[in-house]
Amino acid sequence: MAVGASHTTVPREPGDSSGQPGPGRRGRWRLPSPVTAGALLLAALPLALLAAAAWLGRHVRPSADEWCFLPVVRDQGIAGMVGKFYVTDNGRVGNGLLVGLYAQFPVAGHQWYATLSTLLVLAVSWALVILLLRRARLAVPRGLALLVAAAVTAVFLLATPNTYKTLYWPAGSVSHTVAPVLACAAVLPALAARARRSRVAASAVVAVAGVFTGTLSEETSVVALVVLGGLLLLGRRLVTDRAWPFVRTWALTGAAGIAVGTAVLMTSPGSRRRRERFGAETGSILAPDSLLASARGFARIAESVLTTWEYGGVLAAGVLLGPFVRPARTGAGPAVLRPCRPLPLACAGVLAVLVSGYLCTVVTYPVFGPRVVTAARTWNDYLFLYVLVLAGLGALLGRALRRRSARPWTVAAAALAAVLYAASVVGLAVPLHHLGQDMRVRAGQWDRQDASLRAAAARGAEVAPYTPTPVAGMLEPFRAGGRIAWPARCVAEYYRLDRITRSTRVP
């Protein structure tokens, strides 16, 4: 900038170093632009909420299936957990690997899980926004990509009917919360690839990720196949002719990896046992009654999601991003994405969510039956795609407002979006606070009972009393007035007892 020039911040692509101090300006600190400052202030709201959610993770203690996982990992290691899943439980060897990783550190693994998974979702969402802008040769002021990523992360993790099972219950989260995020992460190397070697690496990554996804979550595999299929059908309209051969190869490679992983899962002894236990053979899944019941169930799920107003915070984040999108000046490389056609792109995104959501409901209905409407953790496999599509729709809307409306109307829309963005964070904070209180109470009860049971085992006792300490609908031994004992045997095994008996008083 020449001496005497106006002090103006030009929107740059995230990561663009063109605005760094040049010769004669080294060491000179510049105030952020008003847009960047406002974006960072707004982003601080969901980031603070996520930090609070991660801090509450210290109150998490094992429950439900984890009672059965911990003794296996303790006695047989991660390999034993993978073998248990493959041979006995459900065939999800990828799931068994992730469970083994956190169960190696029994209570600490549960306490740190929320923090690590939150960071993963935030990092993947942030990188996705940055790389999509870069490959479209677009730029926005600094801070706006983080604003969108923070909204996506907060709403995805905290707006569900049962936040505990989405974020704090590792056994359910690895299958339905982390799984779609890991699948999305496989897109990042492809978006970053420019040279031939990096494209080969991106194809290798998506192949491995596809196999792993196929052995981790059937529902996430369905969502990934729907997205990849849509990319193959519409790819020529989305990417340039130069990029299309790589995109086509990459999508086919990912789909092939998922097919291999799904074959490993479906042919496993554990998967066969699970299908027999629930009567979920292929014929039952494709039966007309099951398909119709799945449609009714998905309609009720869609109604629940669409009436959860906090999701509007993600749409608002996109609206705040859209007006500030500009062509990138330098450093972005050749364009990969074609100039967007808003209506077809929006329709494709909405259709992908609807198709994948219904197919996921079809897959889960034989296992859950009518309870698929209340088993909210199984929605997360396609809800991550939903919040990403919402952010994209908001960005398209914000861009249209800038192009077709007078400046005062655009400013008013941005102000309204900022209010909705902030209100959604407040709306998520209240139930999180109540959940944190319940978790704190349960943690105190669990710790006292844990010390009592360990003391009983140390004295040589073979039988000890156990009081259920449920939280957020999690399963505990002796529920339904003591009629359902599961997982009492696993609790006894964890404490090296022969059995536990039902008690109504916490030590």
Backbone torsions as a table, in degrees:
resi	resn	phi	psi	omega
1	MET	NA	130.3	-179.6
2	ALA	-72.0	154.4	179.1
3	VAL	-61.7	132.6	178.5
4	GLY	90.7	-6.4	178.6
5	ALA	-71.0	157.0	-178.9
6	SER	-67.5	146.6	-177.9
7	HIS	-84.5	87.5	-174.5
8	THR	-122.0	136.1	176.4
9	THR	-98.3	121.5	179.9
10	VAL	-91.8	128.3	179.1
11	PRO	-55.5	132.0	-179.6
12	ARG	-124.4	160.0	175.0
13	GLU	-66.8	139.1	176.8
14	PRO	-56.2	131.5	-179.4
15	GLY	90.6	-10.2	-179.8
16	ASP	-71.5	127.9	-177.7
17	SER	-94.3	8.7	-176.3
18	SER	-64.5	-20.6	-178.8
19	GLY	-94.3	6.1	179.8
20	GLN	-70.9	154.6	-179.3
21	PRO	-58.2	129.4	179.9
22	GLY	-98.0	-166.7	179.7
23	PRO	-57.2	135.9	179.7
24	GLY	85.3	-7.5	-179.0
25	ARG	-124.2	10.6	-176.3
26	ARG	-60.7	135.7	177.7
27	GLY	80.8	-1.0	-179.3
28	ARG	-86.5	120.3	-179.3
29	TRP	-89.6	133.8	-177.9
30	ARG	-115.7	137.8	176.4
31	LEU	-64.4	143.9	176.1
32	PRO	-66.4	155.6	177.2
33	SER	-66.6	159.0	177.8
34	PRO	-56.8	-36.6	179.3
35	VAL	-65.3	-46.0	179.0
36	THR	-62.9	-44.4	179.8
37	ALA	-61.2	-44.4	178.5
38	GLY	-64.2	-40.9	179.7
39	ALA	-63.3	-42.4	-179.9
40	LEU	-66.9	-37.3	177.4
41	LEU	-64.9	-43.7	177.7
42	LEU	-66.3	-41.3	178.9
43	ALA	-62.6	-28.8	-179.6
44	ALA	-63.1	-26.1	-178.6
45	LEU	-65.2	-58.5	178.2
46	PRO	-67.0	-30.0	178.1
47	LEU	-64.7	-40.7	176.2
48	ALA	-64.3	-39.9	177.8
49	LEU	-63.4	-41.6	178.4
50	LEU	-66.4	-37.6	176.8
51	ALA	-62.8	-40.4	177.4
52	ALA	-64.8	-40.8	178.9
53	ALA	-63.3	-40.6	178.1
54	ALA	-66.0	-38.3	179.6
55	TRP	-64.2	-35.7	177.5
56	LEU	-66.6	-16.4	178.3
57	GLY	-59.5	-19.0	179.4
58	ARG	-66.9	-14.8	179.2
59	HIS	-92.9	2.7	-178.5
60	VAL	-77.9	137.6	175.4
61	ARG	-134.9	156.7	-178.6
62	PRO	-58.9	149.7	176.1
63	SER	-162.6	172.7	175.4
64	ALA	48.6	-129.6	-175.0
65	ASP	-59.0	-26.7	-175.4
66	GLU	-65.0	-27.1	173.6
67	TRP	-57.4	-33.2	-178.9
68	CYS	-86.3	-24.3	-178.9
69	PHE	-77.1	-40.4	-171.5
70	LEU	-61.2	-44.9	178.9
71	PRO	-63.5	-33.7	-179.7
72	VAL	-66.2	-47.7	-179.7
73	VAL	-66.2	-38.0	178.4
74	ARG	-61.5	-42.5	-173.5
75	ASP	-91.7	-30.1	-173.6
76	GLN	-122.0	-5.2	179.3
77	GLY	77.7	-173.5	-178.2
78	ILE	-62.9	-38.7	179.3
79	ALA	-59.3	-37.4	177.7
80	GLY	-65.6	-37.3	178.4
81	MET	-67.0	-43.1	178.0
82	VAL	-61.6	-43.8	178.7
83	GLY	-62.9	-39.4	178.6
84	LYS	-61.6	-44.7	179.0
85	PHE	-64.0	-43.8	-175.3
86	TYR	-69.4	-43.1	-172.3
87	VAL	-88.8	-35.7	-168.2
88	THR	-114.0	-45.8	-164.7
89	ASP	-86.8	-67.1	-172.4
90	ASN	-153.3	-1.1	178.8
91	GLY	83.6	-2.0	-176.2
92	ARG	-82.8	82.9	-176.9
93	VAL	-68.0	-33.7	175.3
94	GLY	-63.1	-40.1	176.5
95	ASN	-62.5	-43.5	179.2
96	GLY	-60.9	-36.7	178.2
97	LEU	-64.4	-47.4	-179.4
98	LEU	-66.7	-38.5	176.6
99	VAL	-62.0	-42.8	179.7
100	GLY	-62.5	-34.2	-177.8
101	LEU	-65.1	-42.3	-179.9
102	TYR	-85.3	-28.6	-179.1
103	ALA	-74.0	-12.2	173.7
104	GLN	-62.2	-24.5	-179.4
105	PHE	-119.8	80.4	-161.5
106	PRO	-42.0	-74.4	-178.1
107	VAL	-79.5	-42.0	-179.6
108	ALA	-60.5	-38.0	178.3
109	GLY	-60.8	-38.4	177.5
110	HIS	-70.3	-37.1	-176.5
111	GLN	-71.2	-34.6	-178.8
112	TRP	-87.2	-11.5	-173.3
113	TYR	-60.7	-44.5	-176.9
114	ALA	-62.1	-41.1	180.0
115	THR	-63.0	-48.1	-176.6
116	LEU	-67.3	-41.6	-179.5
117	SER	-68.6	-35.4	176.8
118	THR	-63.6	-45.1	177.7
119	LEU	-61.4	-38.0	178.9
120	LEU	-63.3	-48.4	-179.0
121	VAL	-62.0	-43.3	-179.4
122	LEU	-64.2	-45.2	-177.9
123	ALA	-64.2	-43.9	-179.1
124	VAL	-66.1	-43.1	-179.6
125	SER	-64.3	-43.4	-179.4
126	TRP	-63.7	-47.5	179.4
127	ALA	-63.0	-36.6	-179.7
128	LEU	-64.2	-44.5	179.0
129	VAL	-61.8	-46.5	-178.9
130	ILE	-60.8	-46.9	-175.5
131	LEU	-71.5	-35.3	176.6
132	LEU	-63.0	-42.4	176.8
133	LEU	-63.2	-42.7	-177.6
134	ARG	-63.8	-43.5	-176.7
135	ARG	-74.1	-17.7	172.8
136	ALA	-92.4	4.8	-176.6
137	ARG	54.3	46.3	177.5
138	LEU	-119.6	158.4	179.9
139	ALA	-141.6	152.2	174.9
140	VAL	-136.5	160.2	175.4
141	PRO	-59.4	149.7	179.4
142	ARG	-59.0	144.3	178.9
143	GLY	101.3	-27.8	-177.2
144	LEU	-72.5	-35.5	176.7
145	ALA	-63.6	-40.8	177.5
146	LEU	-66.3	-38.0	178.1
147	LEU	-58.0	-46.4	179.9
148	VAL	-66.4	-44.7	-178.2
149	ALA	-63.3	-39.1	179.2
150	ALA	-65.1	-40.5	178.0
151	ALA	-65.1	-44.8	178.9
152	VAL	-58.0	-45.7	-177.2
153	THR	-66.1	-47.8	-177.3
154	ALA	-63.3	-45.5	-177.3
155	VAL	-69.9	-41.6	-179.6
156	PHE	-61.3	-42.4	-174.5
157	LEU	-84.4	-28.1	-168.7
158	LEU	-116.3	-9.2	-176.4
159	ALA	-91.4	-1.0	-178.4
160	THR	-76.2	160.6	179.7
161	PRO	-61.3	-26.2	180.0
162	ASN	-132.8	89.7	-178.5
163	THR	-62.9	-32.6	-178.7
164	TYR	-59.9	-46.8	-177.5
165	LYS	-73.4	-23.2	177.9
166	THR	-78.2	-43.5	-171.3
167	LEU	-109.7	-40.6	-168.3
168	TYR	-99.0	-13.7	-179.3
169	TRP	-98.0	98.2	-174.1
170	PRO	-58.2	-38.6	-176.3
171	ALA	-60.7	-37.5	177.5
172	GLY	-84.8	-32.9	-175.4
173	SER	-68.0	-39.0	-178.0
174	VAL	-63.3	-28.8	-178.1
175	SER	-85.0	-33.4	-169.1
176	HIS	-124.8	-16.4	178.4
177	THR	-106.0	-52.8	-179.6
178	VAL	-73.5	-33.6	-175.9
179	ALA	-55.9	-52.2	179.5
180	PRO	-65.4	-28.8	179.0
181	VAL	-70.7	-41.3	176.6
182	LEU	-63.8	-39.1	177.3
183	ALA	-63.0	-39.9	178.0
184	CYS	-66.3	-35.0	179.9
185	ALA	-61.5	-26.8	178.8
186	ALA	-67.5	-15.8	178.1
187	VAL	-75.9	-28.7	-171.1
188	LEU	-60.9	-45.5	177.6
189	PRO	-60.3	-34.4	178.8
190	ALA	-67.4	-39.6	178.7
191	LEU	-69.1	-30.1	-178.7
192	ALA	-85.4	-15.6	-173.4
193	ALA	-71.5	135.8	174.9
194	ARG	-127.4	-48.4	-178.5
195	ALA	-85.3	167.5	-177.5
196	ARG	-61.7	-41.7	-178.2
197	ARG	-63.9	-40.7	179.6
198	SER	-69.4	-29.4	176.2
199	ARG	-70.6	-37.8	175.4
200	VAL	-62.8	-42.8	178.2
201	ALA	-62.5	-41.0	179.3
202	ALA	-63.4	-38.7	177.4
203	SER	-66.6	-38.3	177.3
204	ALA	-65.2	-40.5	179.7
205	VAL	-63.3	-44.4	-177.8
206	VAL	-69.7	-29.6	176.2
207	ALA	-66.3	-47.6	178.7
208	VAL	-64.2	-43.7	179.2
209	ALA	-62.5	-36.7	178.2
210	GLY	-64.5	-44.9	178.1
211	VAL	-62.0	-44.4	-178.6
212	PHE	-64.7	-42.9	179.1
213	THR	-61.7	-40.2	179.0
214	GLY	-61.6	-27.6	178.8
215	THR	-99.6	4.3	-177.8
216	LEU	-106.2	-45.6	-173.8
217	SER	-155.0	119.7	177.9
218	GLU	-63.8	-38.6	-176.8
219	GLU	-69.0	-42.3	177.3
220	THR	-64.3	-35.6	175.8
221	SER	-60.2	-40.8	178.3
222	VAL	-62.3	-46.2	-179.4
223	VAL	-61.9	-44.8	-179.2
224	ALA	-62.6	-40.2	179.4
225	LEU	-67.0	-37.1	176.8
226	VAL	-63.1	-45.1	-179.0
227	VAL	-65.9	-45.2	179.8
228	LEU	-64.8	-38.9	176.8
229	GLY	-63.2	-41.7	176.1
230	GLY	-63.5	-36.7	178.2
231	LEU	-65.4	-39.6	178.7
232	LEU	-67.7	-34.4	-179.5
233	LEU	-76.1	-37.4	-172.2
234	LEU	-112.0	3.0	-171.6
235	GLY	-58.4	-37.7	-178.6
236	ARG	-63.5	-25.2	178.2
237	ARG	-87.5	-14.1	-176.9
238	LEU	-99.5	-34.5	-175.5
239	VAL	-119.2	163.1	-178.9
240	THR	-72.6	161.7	179.3
241	ASP	-60.4	-35.5	179.9
242	ARG	-64.8	-36.1	-176.8
243	ALA	-87.3	-17.2	-171.6
244	TRP	-60.5	-44.3	179.8
245	PRO	-56.2	-42.7	178.3
246	PHE	-66.5	-44.6	-178.6
247	VAL	-61.3	-42.4	179.6
248	ARG	-63.5	-46.3	179.2
249	THR	-62.2	-42.6	-179.5
250	TRP	-62.6	-44.4	-179.4
251	ALA	-65.5	-42.8	178.8
252	LEU	-65.0	-37.7	178.4
253	THR	-64.8	-43.9	177.6
254	GLY	-62.1	-43.5	179.0
255	ALA	-63.6	-39.4	177.9
256	ALA	-64.6	-40.4	177.2
257	GLY	-61.7	-43.2	177.7
258	ILE	-62.2	-40.7	178.9
259	ALA	-61.3	-41.8	178.8
260	VAL	-65.0	-47.8	179.8
261	GLY	-61.8	-41.3	178.5
262	THR	-64.7	-36.7	177.3
263	ALA	-63.9	-41.4	177.0
264	VAL	-59.9	-43.5	-179.2
265	LEU	-66.9	-50.3	-172.3
266	MET	-67.7	-27.7	180.0
267	THR	-90.9	0.7	-177.9
268	SER	-74.9	151.6	175.6
269	PRO	-60.4	-36.5	-179.9
270	GLY	-63.9	-41.7	179.0
271	SER	-65.9	-40.5	178.2
272	ARG	-61.9	-42.2	179.0
273	ARG	-63.9	-40.9	-179.2
274	ARG	-65.3	-42.7	179.1
275	ARG	-64.0	-38.9	178.3
276	GLU	-66.5	-38.2	-178.1
277	ARG	-65.1	-38.2	-177.4
278	PHE	-101.9	-0.5	-177.3
279	GLY	63.8	37.2	-173.6
280	ALA	-104.3	48.5	175.4
281	GLU	-73.2	167.1	-176.5
282	THR	-55.7	-39.6	-179.1
283	GLY	-60.9	-39.2	-179.1
284	SER	-71.3	-33.2	179.2
285	ILE	-66.6	-39.9	-175.7
286	LEU	-93.3	3.5	177.9
287	ALA	-63.4	141.6	-178.7
288	PRO	-54.0	-40.1	-179.4
289	ASP	-63.7	-40.7	179.8
290	SER	-67.4	-41.3	179.2
291	LEU	-64.4	-40.1	179.5
292	LEU	-69.5	-41.1	178.5
293	ALA	-65.5	-36.1	177.2
294	SER	-64.1	-39.2	178.3
295	ALA	-63.9	-42.8	177.7
296	ARG	-64.1	-42.0	179.4
297	GLY	-63.8	-42.9	-179.5
298	PHE	-67.3	-33.6	176.8
299	ALA	-62.5	-39.8	178.3
300	ARG	-70.1	-36.9	176.3
301	ILE	-63.7	-45.6	179.8
302	ALA	-60.3	-39.8	177.8
303	GLU	-62.0	-42.2	179.4
304	SER	-63.3	-43.7	-178.3
305	VAL	-68.6	-45.1	-176.8
306	LEU	-67.8	-22.9	178.5
307	THR	-95.7	4.4	173.3
308	THR	-88.3	98.9	-167.8
309	TRP	-67.3	-20.6	-179.3
310	GLU	-62.0	-22.8	175.6
311	TYR	-63.1	-20.5	177.0
312	GLY	-61.6	-20.9	177.3
313	GLY	-62.5	-34.0	177.9
314	VAL	-71.5	-43.2	176.2
315	LEU	-58.8	-41.8	179.0
316	ALA	-63.6	-38.2	178.1
317	ALA	-61.3	-41.2	177.0
318	GLY	-64.8	-39.4	177.9
319	VAL	-62.1	-37.7	177.9
320	LEU	-68.2	-30.5	179.5
321	LEU	-75.4	-43.5	-170.0
322	GLY	-53.5	-46.8	-176.0
323	PRO	-65.6	-18.0	-174.8
324	PHE	-102.2	4.9	177.9
325	VAL	-72.7	129.8	179.6
326	ARG	-136.7	157.9	173.1
327	PRO	-60.9	136.6	178.9
328	ALA	-70.3	147.4	-177.5
329	ARG	-82.5	-57.8	-176.7
330	THR	-144.9	166.7	169.0
331	GLY	81.3	4.0	-177.3
332	ALA	-94.0	-10.4	-177.1
333	GLY	74.3	-177.8	-179.1
334	PRO	-65.8	145.1	179.2
335	ALA	-66.7	139.7	176.5
336	VAL	-107.6	-41.3	179.4
337	LEU	-88.4	137.1	176.0
338	ARG	-72.1	158.8	171.7
339	PRO	-55.1	129.9	-169.6
340	CYS	-73.7	147.5	169.8
341	ARG	-107.6	102.9	-165.6
342	PRO	-54.1	-47.8	-173.7
343	LEU	-64.8	-51.5	177.8
344	PRO	-60.4	-37.7	-179.8
345	LEU	-66.0	-42.5	178.5
346	ALA	-64.6	-42.4	179.1
347	CYS	-62.9	-40.4	179.6
348	ALA	-63.4	-42.0	179.5
349	GLY	-64.7	-45.4	179.5
350	VAL	-63.4	-42.0	-179.5
351	LEU	-64.6	-37.9	178.3
352	ALA	-61.8	-40.8	179.2
353	VAL	-65.9	-45.0	-177.7
354	LEU	-65.2	-45.5	-179.0
355	VAL	-65.4	-48.3	-178.2
356	SER	-66.1	-37.8	178.6
357	GLY	-63.6	-43.9	179.0
358	TYR	-65.8	-43.2	-179.6
359	LEU	-65.1	-36.3	176.0
360	CYS	-64.2	-38.3	177.1
361	THR	-65.9	-37.6	176.6
362	VAL	-61.4	-41.4	-178.1
363	VAL	-68.4	-38.5	-175.2
364	THR	-88.3	-17.7	-174.6
365	TYR	-61.0	-43.4	179.8
366	PRO	-59.7	-25.7	179.7
367	VAL	-85.6	-47.2	-174.6
368	PHE	-93.4	-23.3	-176.3
369	GLY	63.1	-144.7	179.8
370	PRO	-59.9	-20.2	179.8
371	ARG	-69.6	-4.8	177.5
372	VAL	-61.3	-24.0	179.4
373	VAL	-73.0	-27.5	-178.9
374	THR	-104.1	-11.5	178.4
375	ALA	-81.1	72.1	-169.0
376	ALA	-63.9	-24.7	-178.8
377	ARG	-63.6	-27.6	-179.7
378	THR	-75.8	-11.4	177.0
379	TRP	-75.8	-24.5	-170.3
380	ASN	-62.2	-24.8	-179.5
381	ASP	-58.3	-35.4	177.8
382	TYR	-107.9	-11.3	177.3
383	LEU	-70.8	-26.9	175.2
384	PHE	-64.7	-42.4	174.2
385	LEU	-62.1	-38.9	-179.7
386	TYR	-60.4	-46.4	-178.1
387	VAL	-69.4	-33.1	175.8
388	LEU	-65.9	-41.4	177.4
389	VAL	-64.9	-39.8	177.2
390	LEU	-59.2	-43.4	178.4
391	ALA	-62.1	-41.2	178.4
392	GLY	-65.4	-41.8	177.6
393	LEU	-62.1	-40.0	177.7
394	GLY	-63.3	-40.3	178.9
395	ALA	-64.6	-41.9	177.5
396	LEU	-63.2	-40.0	179.0
397	LEU	-65.9	-44.1	178.9
398	GLY	-63.4	-38.4	178.5
399	ARG	-67.0	-40.3	178.4
400	ALA	-64.4	-37.5	177.9
401	LEU	-62.9	-41.4	-179.8
402	ARG	-64.5	-37.6	-175.1
403	ARG	-80.5	-32.1	-169.3
404	ARG	-113.5	-4.7	-177.8
405	SER	-117.1	156.7	175.0
406	ALA	-67.4	155.0	-175.5
407	ARG	-55.5	-42.7	179.5
408	PRO	-59.6	-37.2	178.4
409	TRP	-68.1	-38.0	177.6
410	THR	-64.3	-42.8	178.5
411	VAL	-63.5	-41.7	179.5
412	ALA	-64.3	-40.9	178.5
413	ALA	-64.4	-40.5	178.3
414	ALA	-64.8	-40.1	178.2
415	ALA	-64.2	-42.7	178.0
416	LEU	-63.6	-40.3	178.4
417	ALA	-63.7	-39.4	178.8
418	ALA	-63.6	-39.1	178.2
419	VAL	-64.7	-45.5	179.0
420	LEU	-63.0	-40.1	178.3
421	TYR	-57.9	-49.9	-179.0
422	ALA	-66.9	-39.9	-179.1
423	ALA	-64.2	-36.2	179.9
424	SER	-65.4	-35.4	177.3
425	VAL	-64.8	-44.3	177.7
426	VAL	-62.3	-40.9	179.1
427	GLY	-62.5	-31.4	177.5
428	LEU	-81.0	-25.7	-175.2
429	ALA	-70.4	-36.1	-174.9
430	VAL	-64.3	-53.9	178.3
431	PRO	-64.9	-30.4	177.0
432	LEU	-63.6	-39.2	177.9
433	HIS	-62.0	-44.9	179.6
434	HIS	-64.5	-41.3	177.7
435	LEU	-62.5	-40.7	178.9
436	GLY	-60.2	-38.3	177.2
437	GLN	-63.0	-45.2	178.8
438	ASP	-62.4	-40.8	179.7
439	MET	-64.8	-39.1	179.9
440	ARG	-63.5	-44.2	178.6
441	VAL	-62.8	-44.9	-178.7
442	ARG	-64.9	-37.4	179.5
443	ALA	-61.8	-41.9	177.9
444	GLY	-63.4	-43.6	178.5
445	GLN	-64.6	-44.0	-178.1
446	TRP	-62.0	-43.7	-177.8
447	ASP	-64.0	-41.0	178.6
448	ARG	-65.1	-42.1	179.8
449	GLN	-69.2	-37.0	177.7
450	ASP	-59.8	-44.6	178.8
451	ALA	-64.1	-39.3	-179.8
452	SER	-65.6	-44.0	-179.1
453	LEU	-67.6	-38.6	177.7
454	ARG	-66.2	-38.0	178.0
455	ALA	-65.5	-40.3	178.1
456	ALA	-62.7	-43.7	178.8
457	ALA	-64.2	-37.2	179.6
458	ALA	-66.6	-29.7	178.0
459	ARG	-77.3	-7.2	-179.0
460	GLY	93.3	11.8	179.2
461	ALA	-68.1	145.9	177.6
462	GLU	-102.8	-22.5	-179.7
463	VAL	-129.9	139.0	179.2
464	ALA	-145.4	151.5	179.6
465	PRO	-78.2	149.6	179.2
466	TYR	-137.3	132.9	177.5
467	THR	-108.4	124.7	178.2
468	PRO	-58.9	137.6	177.6
469	THR	-128.4	70.3	-175.4
470	PRO	-75.6	157.2	173.6
471	VAL	-148.7	135.1	175.2
472	ALA	53.3	38.1	176.5
473	GLY	76.2	12.4	178.2
474	MET	-71.3	147.9	-177.3
475	LEU	-80.8	138.9	178.0
476	GLU	-134.8	159.3	176.1
477	PRO	-60.2	148.1	173.0
478	PHE	66.1	37.3	175.0
479	ARG	-81.9	177.4	-176.7
480	ALA	55.8	46.6	177.8
481	GLY	68.4	22.2	178.9
482	GLY	93.3	-1.7	-177.0
483	ARG	-75.1	-28.8	-178.9
484	ILE	-109.3	111.7	-173.4
485	ALA	-85.4	-25.7	-175.9
486	TRP	-57.9	137.9	0.2
487	PRO	-101.8	55.9	-176.7
488	ALA	-59.5	-41.2	-179.3
489	ARG	-60.9	-40.3	-179.4
490	CYS	-67.9	-36.9	177.1
491	VAL	-62.7	-44.9	178.2
492	ALA	-60.5	-41.3	179.4
493	GLU	-65.9	-37.3	179.4
494	TYR	-62.2	-38.9	-179.5
495	TYR	-93.7	6.0	179.2
496	ARG	60.4	45.0	174.2
497	LEU	-110.7	163.3	174.7
498	ASP	-75.8	-41.4	177.4
499	ARG	-163.0	165.9	174.1
500	ILE	-120.8	153.8	178.9
501	THR	-118.0	159.3	-174.9
502	ARG	-77.5	133.3	175.2
503	SER	-128.4	158.2	180.0
504	THR	-114.3	6.4	-178.6
505	ARG	-130.0	125.0	177.2
506	VAL	-73.7	134.4	-179.8
507	PRO	-54.7	NA	NA
